[in-house]
Structures are given as structure tokens and as C-alpha cells.
Amino acid sequence: MMDASDVIERATILVVDDTPDNLAVLSSLLKDEYRVKVASSGEKALKVAMAETSPDLILLDIMMPGLDGYEVCRRLKAEPRTHHIPVIFLTAKAEVDAEKTGLDLGAVDYITKPISPPIVLARVKTHLKLKATADFLRDKNDFLEHEVAKRTEEVMAIQDVTILAMASLAETRDLETGNHIRRTQFYVKALATRLRTHPRFAAHLDDGTIDMLFKSAPLHDIGKVGIPDRILLKPGRFVPEEFEIMKTHTTLGREAIEHAEHSLGTKVEFLTTAKEIAFGHQEKWDGSGYPQGLAGDDIPLSARLMAVADVYDALISRRVYKEGMPHEKAVEIIVQGRGQHFDPDIVDAFLAIQDEFRAIADEHSDSDADLKRKKDLLSISGTEMPAHQKATS
């Protein structure tokens, strides 16, 4: 088992002095306990220190031609690779100001000439022990930081999978495809990114918020899990009582997410955003939406972003009962809803990045297999195509 003394005995000491006799004396003093390297100038000392295998400690003279010891120390401490190497000034400059200057530059000790061999050996040993301890703590800290980052990444991956699993549960009971979930995620992120410098939204859309929006978007229709099949898949149009039940998917979604929060015993930021989206994405800018009939800025920003994303996707997407509407026609309908269904500034942002929306839709388009799976779902359920699903919004 290796102990601290083993580490110190194998330590490498760099001795820097422009006088050959001084180099010889110090090498002779140290060679029995340490590996010794020498440099006769500041320039050579920096090359040795910057080499692939750096010294464990440096004994550094101050008064040298070219780069003096102060400048060498300054450069060593400015370089990340050599910043942690302890420097002991070993010099004939005995003035208090000179010693203060050296210590201010980052040296760990200051020894004046003529040297006392026992003092030099004792201080070298002391500072090597301190360095060994510091290196151990730094390595352990790096290891712990790596482990924390790894565990955080794993938790985030589990979180993302859980969100998609919950969203997919709702999707299996509706006529949307799983790609609808992905598309709306990217639409919302694109809109938020575009609006992050807008005066109305800049204070609310930083990187963390945009990330939360992206994570939360798949849960916008989670409440459909609670809608009975007789209504969700009903042929024909809803009677008023049935439509009122259908509208409760927004409230059911919020309540499902709140239940998840209560089970965790703590508030989670992305779930707070998810609640806003689930509860508010059917609200309209003019107050004619549901469930609360909110208007304007009273509607959470997350829900206003999702409203545009959700309607656009409903318009352009293929379904088992319809072909997708051309992008240009969908854009026209979104523009018609400016100031009525949708926040005007969000519509303007949508118009500015409509080509990005089109690209997202193309990249995550519904495959024939997706549509067949939904058609099979209808066949298994024994229902006809619900007429209310044929609506464009």
C-alpha cells in the first residue's frame, strides 16, 4: 500500500539558478531523496515546467539574466498546467519587500541564501506533503464532479423518457401520432428562441426556460387519458354536454401533473411549465377559449406558444381521415387568428421562422406505418372516424 512518503520520495524537484555552483550544491543535497532536474535560466525553467511530465516542486532563484525569478513565477501561475506546482524562492535577496513580492506572486515559501541544508530539506518535504494532499483532494473533487454530472445526465434521461412515456399514453387514445409530440416540442422551442430578444418576452425566455418548454411540451394533451372512449372516439359531432366533457382534458391534464408533483413531495420546474401548457393551451387571445376564458397576457406564455404550435401541426399533418393541408394554407389560417386566437407577437415570430416550422414538419413527418397503426386502432375499437376529429383546429 503506497503512502504519502512513497509519493514524496519519487517527487521531481526542478532547481533553477544561473550559477553552476548553486545548481551543483542543491542537486547534491536533494538527489538522495528526489529526482532532480536543473535549469540555468528562466527560459529553460519554463520549458522544463511545461514539458509532458511537470516537476512536483520548483526551487527558484530570483536574480537571473533574461527572465528573473519573479517573471518565471508569474508565468507559471498564469498557466493552468503549472498553476498548482509549488514554487519556493531560494535567493540572496533578503529584503522584506522582496519576500512579500514573491509570496504575492504565488510562491509557497521564501528561503534566503546562504542556505541551511536541513531547513531546505524540511521545507521541501513539507510543501510536497501539502501538494500531495491538495492533489488528492483535487482529483477526488474532479471524480465527484464527474460522477455528479454522470448521475445528473442519467436522471435527465430518465426524466425525458418518463415524459415521453406519459405523453405516448395519451397519444395511444387519440388519433394523433407520436411524431406530433416531437414536432410540437420543436415548434415551441423555435418560437421561444425567436422571441427571446423581443422586448415583451426577453425577461421570461432564457436558456433554462426554453429547455423547460421543450421538455414540457409533450404533456400538453396528457389529460385526454381521462376522456371516455365514447366521447374521444365518438362518430359524429359532440352534443353540448359531450363537448363540455371533452374540454375537461385540460383540467384533467393539470390535475394528473399535480398528482405527480404531490407524489414526489416537491415542486419540479418542468412540471410547473407542463401544468401551464396542459391547462392553458386551448385558451384564446380574445378570451373565447377554455377552460377559464383567459385573454391576452393572462394566458401563460407557455400556453400561448403551444397554441400556435398545436394548431399549425393539426392543420399540416396527415391523418388517417385526411391529407395534410399545404403549409401556405396553414400559415394563412394562423395569420387570420392573429389577435383573436393567437398572441399577435407570437404570430409575427411564427411568420418570421415559418420555413423552420416547415423543416421540422418534414424531418418528423408521419410515416405510413404511423397512420396504419392509428387506422388499426380505430378498427379494433369498432368505431368510425370521429367527425369532430376532421376539424382543422
PyMOL commands that set and color helices and strands:
alter all, ss='L'
color gray80, all
select helices_A, chain A and resi 4-9+20-30+42-49+69-78+96-104+117-171+178-195+207-219+222-226+229-232+240-247+249-264+269-280+296-298+301-316+327-336+344-352+354-363+368-381+387-390
alter helices_A, ss='H'
color red, helices_A
select strands_A, chain A and resi 12-16+35-39+57-60+87-91+109-112
alter strands_A, ss='S'
color yellow, strands_A
deselect
rebuild
show_as cartoon
